[in-house]
């Protein structure tokens, strides 16, 4: 799923951390990085941010409940 205009990055990571299954960031090269890893969060997203916002990401969640959590975050913030 593509997510865009994440303004509350801390809340986004709280939602990711609350997921029970894997949540991965798909890079432009097609690599998949585990977003539940704090190291991956900091390293992989350091270059994506501009002005404290994440403009657009492609993420993959494997559990239905996790997809619902992420969709709810995108809709309701």
C-alpha positions as YAML, in Angstrom:
chain: A
units: angstrom
residues:
- id: 1
  name: UNK
  ca: [0.00, 0.00, 0.00]
- id: 2
  name: UNK
  ca: [1.17, 3.50, -0.69]
- id: 3
  name: UNK
  ca: [0.93, 5.97, 2.16]
- id: 4
  name: UNK
  ca: [1.48, 9.67, 1.79]
- id: 5
  name: UNK
  ca: [1.68, 12.95, 3.68]
- id: 6
  name: UNK
  ca: [2.49, 11.48, 7.07]
- id: 7
  name: UNK
  ca: [2.70, 14.54, 9.28]
- id: 8
  name: UNK
  ca: [2.86, 12.85, 12.69]
- id: 9
  name: UNK
  ca: [5.87, 10.59, 12.24]
- id: 10
  name: UNK
  ca: [5.96, 9.55, 15.91]
- id: 11
  name: UNK
  ca: [2.34, 8.41, 15.77]
- id: 12
  name: UNK
  ca: [3.04, 6.53, 12.51]
- id: 13
  name: UNK
  ca: [5.84, 4.60, 14.20]
- id: 14
  name: UNK
  ca: [3.62, 3.91, 17.22]
- id: 15
  name: UNK
  ca: [1.08, 2.31, 14.87]
- id: 16
  name: UNK
  ca: [3.84, 0.32, 13.13]
- id: 17
  name: UNK
  ca: [5.21, -0.84, 16.50]
- id: 18
  name: UNK
  ca: [1.72, -1.98, 17.57]
- id: 19
  name: UNK
  ca: [1.37, -4.25, 14.54]
- id: 20
  name: UNK
  ca: [1.62, -7.97, 15.27]
- id: 21
  name: UNK
  ca: [3.06, -9.08, 11.93]
- id: 22
  name: UNK
  ca: [5.80, -7.82, 9.65]
- id: 23
  name: UNK
  ca: [5.58, -4.31, 8.26]
- id: 24
  name: UNK
  ca: [8.07, -3.54, 5.53]
- id: 25
  name: UNK
  ca: [9.18, -0.44, 3.66]
- id: 26
  name: UNK
  ca: [9.72, -1.04, -0.05]
- id: 27
  name: UNK
  ca: [12.63, 1.05, -1.32]
- id: 28
  name: UNK
  ca: [12.89, 2.51, -4.80]
- id: 29
  name: UNK
  ca: [15.23, -0.35, -5.65]
- id: 30
  name: UNK
  ca: [12.68, -2.94, -4.54]
- id: 31
  name: UNK
  ca: [14.43, -3.87, -1.29]
- id: 32
  name: UNK
  ca: [12.21, -4.52, 1.72]
- id: 33
  name: UNK
  ca: [13.25, -3.14, 5.09]
- id: 34
  name: UNK
  ca: [11.65, -4.21, 8.37]
- id: 35
  name: UNK
  ca: [9.92, -1.10, 9.72]
- id: 36
  name: UNK
  ca: [9.47, -2.69, 13.13]
- id: 37
  name: UNK
  ca: [13.23, -2.48, 13.63]
- id: 38
  name: UNK
  ca: [14.21, 0.82, 15.25]
- id: 39
  name: UNK
  ca: [17.51, 0.80, 13.37]
- id: 40
  name: UNK
  ca: [15.69, 0.35, 10.06]
- id: 41
  name: UNK
  ca: [13.27, 3.13, 10.98]
- id: 42
  name: UNK
  ca: [16.05, 5.62, 11.56]
- id: 43
  name: UNK
  ca: [18.40, 4.55, 8.79]
- id: 44
  name: UNK
  ca: [15.87, 3.96, 6.04]
- id: 45
  name: UNK
  ca: [13.74, 7.02, 6.70]
- id: 46
  name: UNK
  ca: [16.51, 9.54, 7.36]
- id: 47
  name: UNK
  ca: [16.76, 10.29, 3.64]
- id: 48
  name: UNK
  ca: [13.03, 10.21, 2.93]
- id: 49
  name: UNK
  ca: [11.99, 12.97, 5.33]
- id: 50
  name: UNK
  ca: [11.75, 16.58, 4.31]
- id: 51
  name: UNK
  ca: [10.55, 19.19, 6.79]
- id: 52
  name: UNK
  ca: [9.50, 16.53, 9.31]
- id: 53
  name: UNK
  ca: [6.99, 14.94, 6.94]
- id: 54
  name: UNK
  ca: [7.08, 11.73, 4.94]
- id: 55
  name: UNK
  ca: [5.77, 12.60, 1.46]
- id: 56
  name: UNK
  ca: [5.08, 9.05, 0.19]
- id: 57
  name: UNK
  ca: [6.07, 5.50, 1.11]
- id: 58
  name: UNK
  ca: [5.21, 2.06, -0.10]
- id: 59
  name: UNK
  ca: [4.71, -0.30, 2.80]
- id: 60
  name: UNK
  ca: [3.65, -3.92, 3.00]
- id: 61
  name: UNK
  ca: [1.80, -5.40, 5.98]
- id: 62
  name: UNK
  ca: [0.99, -9.09, 6.08]
- id: 63
  name: UNK
  ca: [-1.70, -9.33, 8.74]
- id: 64
  name: UNK
  ca: [-5.26, -8.13, 8.09]
- id: 65
  name: UNK
  ca: [-5.44, -6.41, 11.49]
- id: 66
  name: UNK
  ca: [-2.20, -4.56, 10.78]
- id: 67
  name: UNK
  ca: [-3.48, -3.34, 7.42]
- id: 68
  name: UNK
  ca: [-6.61, -2.07, 9.16]
- id: 69
  name: UNK
  ca: [-4.53, -0.24, 11.80]
- id: 70
  name: UNK
  ca: [-2.41, 1.43, 9.13]
- id: 71
  name: UNK
  ca: [-5.45, 2.37, 7.03]
- id: 72
  name: UNK
  ca: [-7.16, 3.80, 10.11]
- id: 73
  name: UNK
  ca: [-4.08, 5.90, 10.83]
- id: 74
  name: UNK
  ca: [-4.02, 7.21, 7.27]
- id: 75
  name: UNK
  ca: [-7.72, 8.11, 7.36]
- id: 76
  name: UNK
  ca: [-8.04, 9.44, 10.92]
- id: 77
  name: UNK
  ca: [-4.48, 10.40, 11.80]
...
